[in-house]
Amino acid sequence: MDEAKEFMRRVLVLKFKAETTPDHVERLIKDYSNLIILIESLKTWNMMLHEGFTHVFELTFEDTEGIAAYMVHPAHLEFHERAWPHVEKIVVIDYKPTSLHT
């Protein structure tokens, strides 16, 4: 990705439902990570764990139009349909990273 180009980040903080088995969570995460192959505007995908929630995902897009394309992409919609019943709570934050100049 070109360093000078503006890009957007999306952070998803979520908690899977307690009744969702670890194997099923692992399958959902693998399927989610595969979206980077299927959706051109999705440039990076990272996962972290954070206290209080079960997973934190950070995605990078080319621009705001890239997020819009991701939201309606058939692969994302299909994944969302399968994953949503297993999500207990979620927070989504979109932001444009800025550099601080001193």
N, C-alpha and C positions, 0 to 999 in steps of 0.2 A: 504494500500500500504506500502511495506517495506521501511522505512526511508533511509536505506543504499543503496538501489537500485537506479541506475541512472534512471531518467525519463525525459520526454520531455514535454514542454508546447507549446501550440498554442494559440495565441491571434488573434481574428478576430475583427476588428473594422469596422463597416459598417453603412451605411445609407440606409434605405428603401426609395423607391420612394414616392414622395408626394401623388401620386394617389392611393397608396396601403392603403386600409382602416385600421383603428386601429384593427378592429375585425380580419381581415386577418393577420395582423402582429402578433397578439396574438396567432392565430392558428399556424403560422409558427414557432414561438418561442416554443410553446408547443411541436410541432412535432420535433423540433431540440433537445430539452431537452430529448426527449424519445430515442434519439440515444444511450444514455449511457446504456440503457437496452439492446439494440440490437447489439452493437459493443463491443466485449470483450476487445479490447485493449484501449478503451476510459474509463479512470478511474475516472475523475471528470469533471464536467461541471458547469460553473458559468456564470452569466450574470450581467453586470453593465451598467449604462448609462454614457455617456461621452459627453461633450459639442462639438458641431460641427458634431458629428455623432449621430445616434439614438441609437445604441447599441454596447456594447463591450462584447465579449464572451471569456472566458478563459477555455481551455480544457487541461487535463493532460493525457498523454499516457505513457505506460510502457517504450518505447524507440523509436528510429527513425523507426524501423520496425513496431511499433504500429501505427504510423502516416501513413505509407505506406498502411497498412492493412485497416485503416479507409478510406483512399482516394478511394479505389476500392471496398469497402463494398457495396453490393446492396442497403442496407437501406440508406447509405449516398448518393449514386448516385441518388436514387429516390428522396430523399429530395432536393438535389441540383437542380434537374430538375424542381421541383415545386417552389423553392425559388428564383432561379437566376433571373427570369424575374422581380422580385420586388426589386432587389438591385440596388441602384443608384451608390454607390461606396463602395469599400472594401479595407482594408489593412490586410494582413495576416503576422504574425510574429511567427516563430518557434524558440524556444530557450531551452537550457539546463540550468536549474537553478543551480547556484553555491553558495557555502557558502563562506563567507569572513572570513578569519582567521587573527586575530591581534596578 
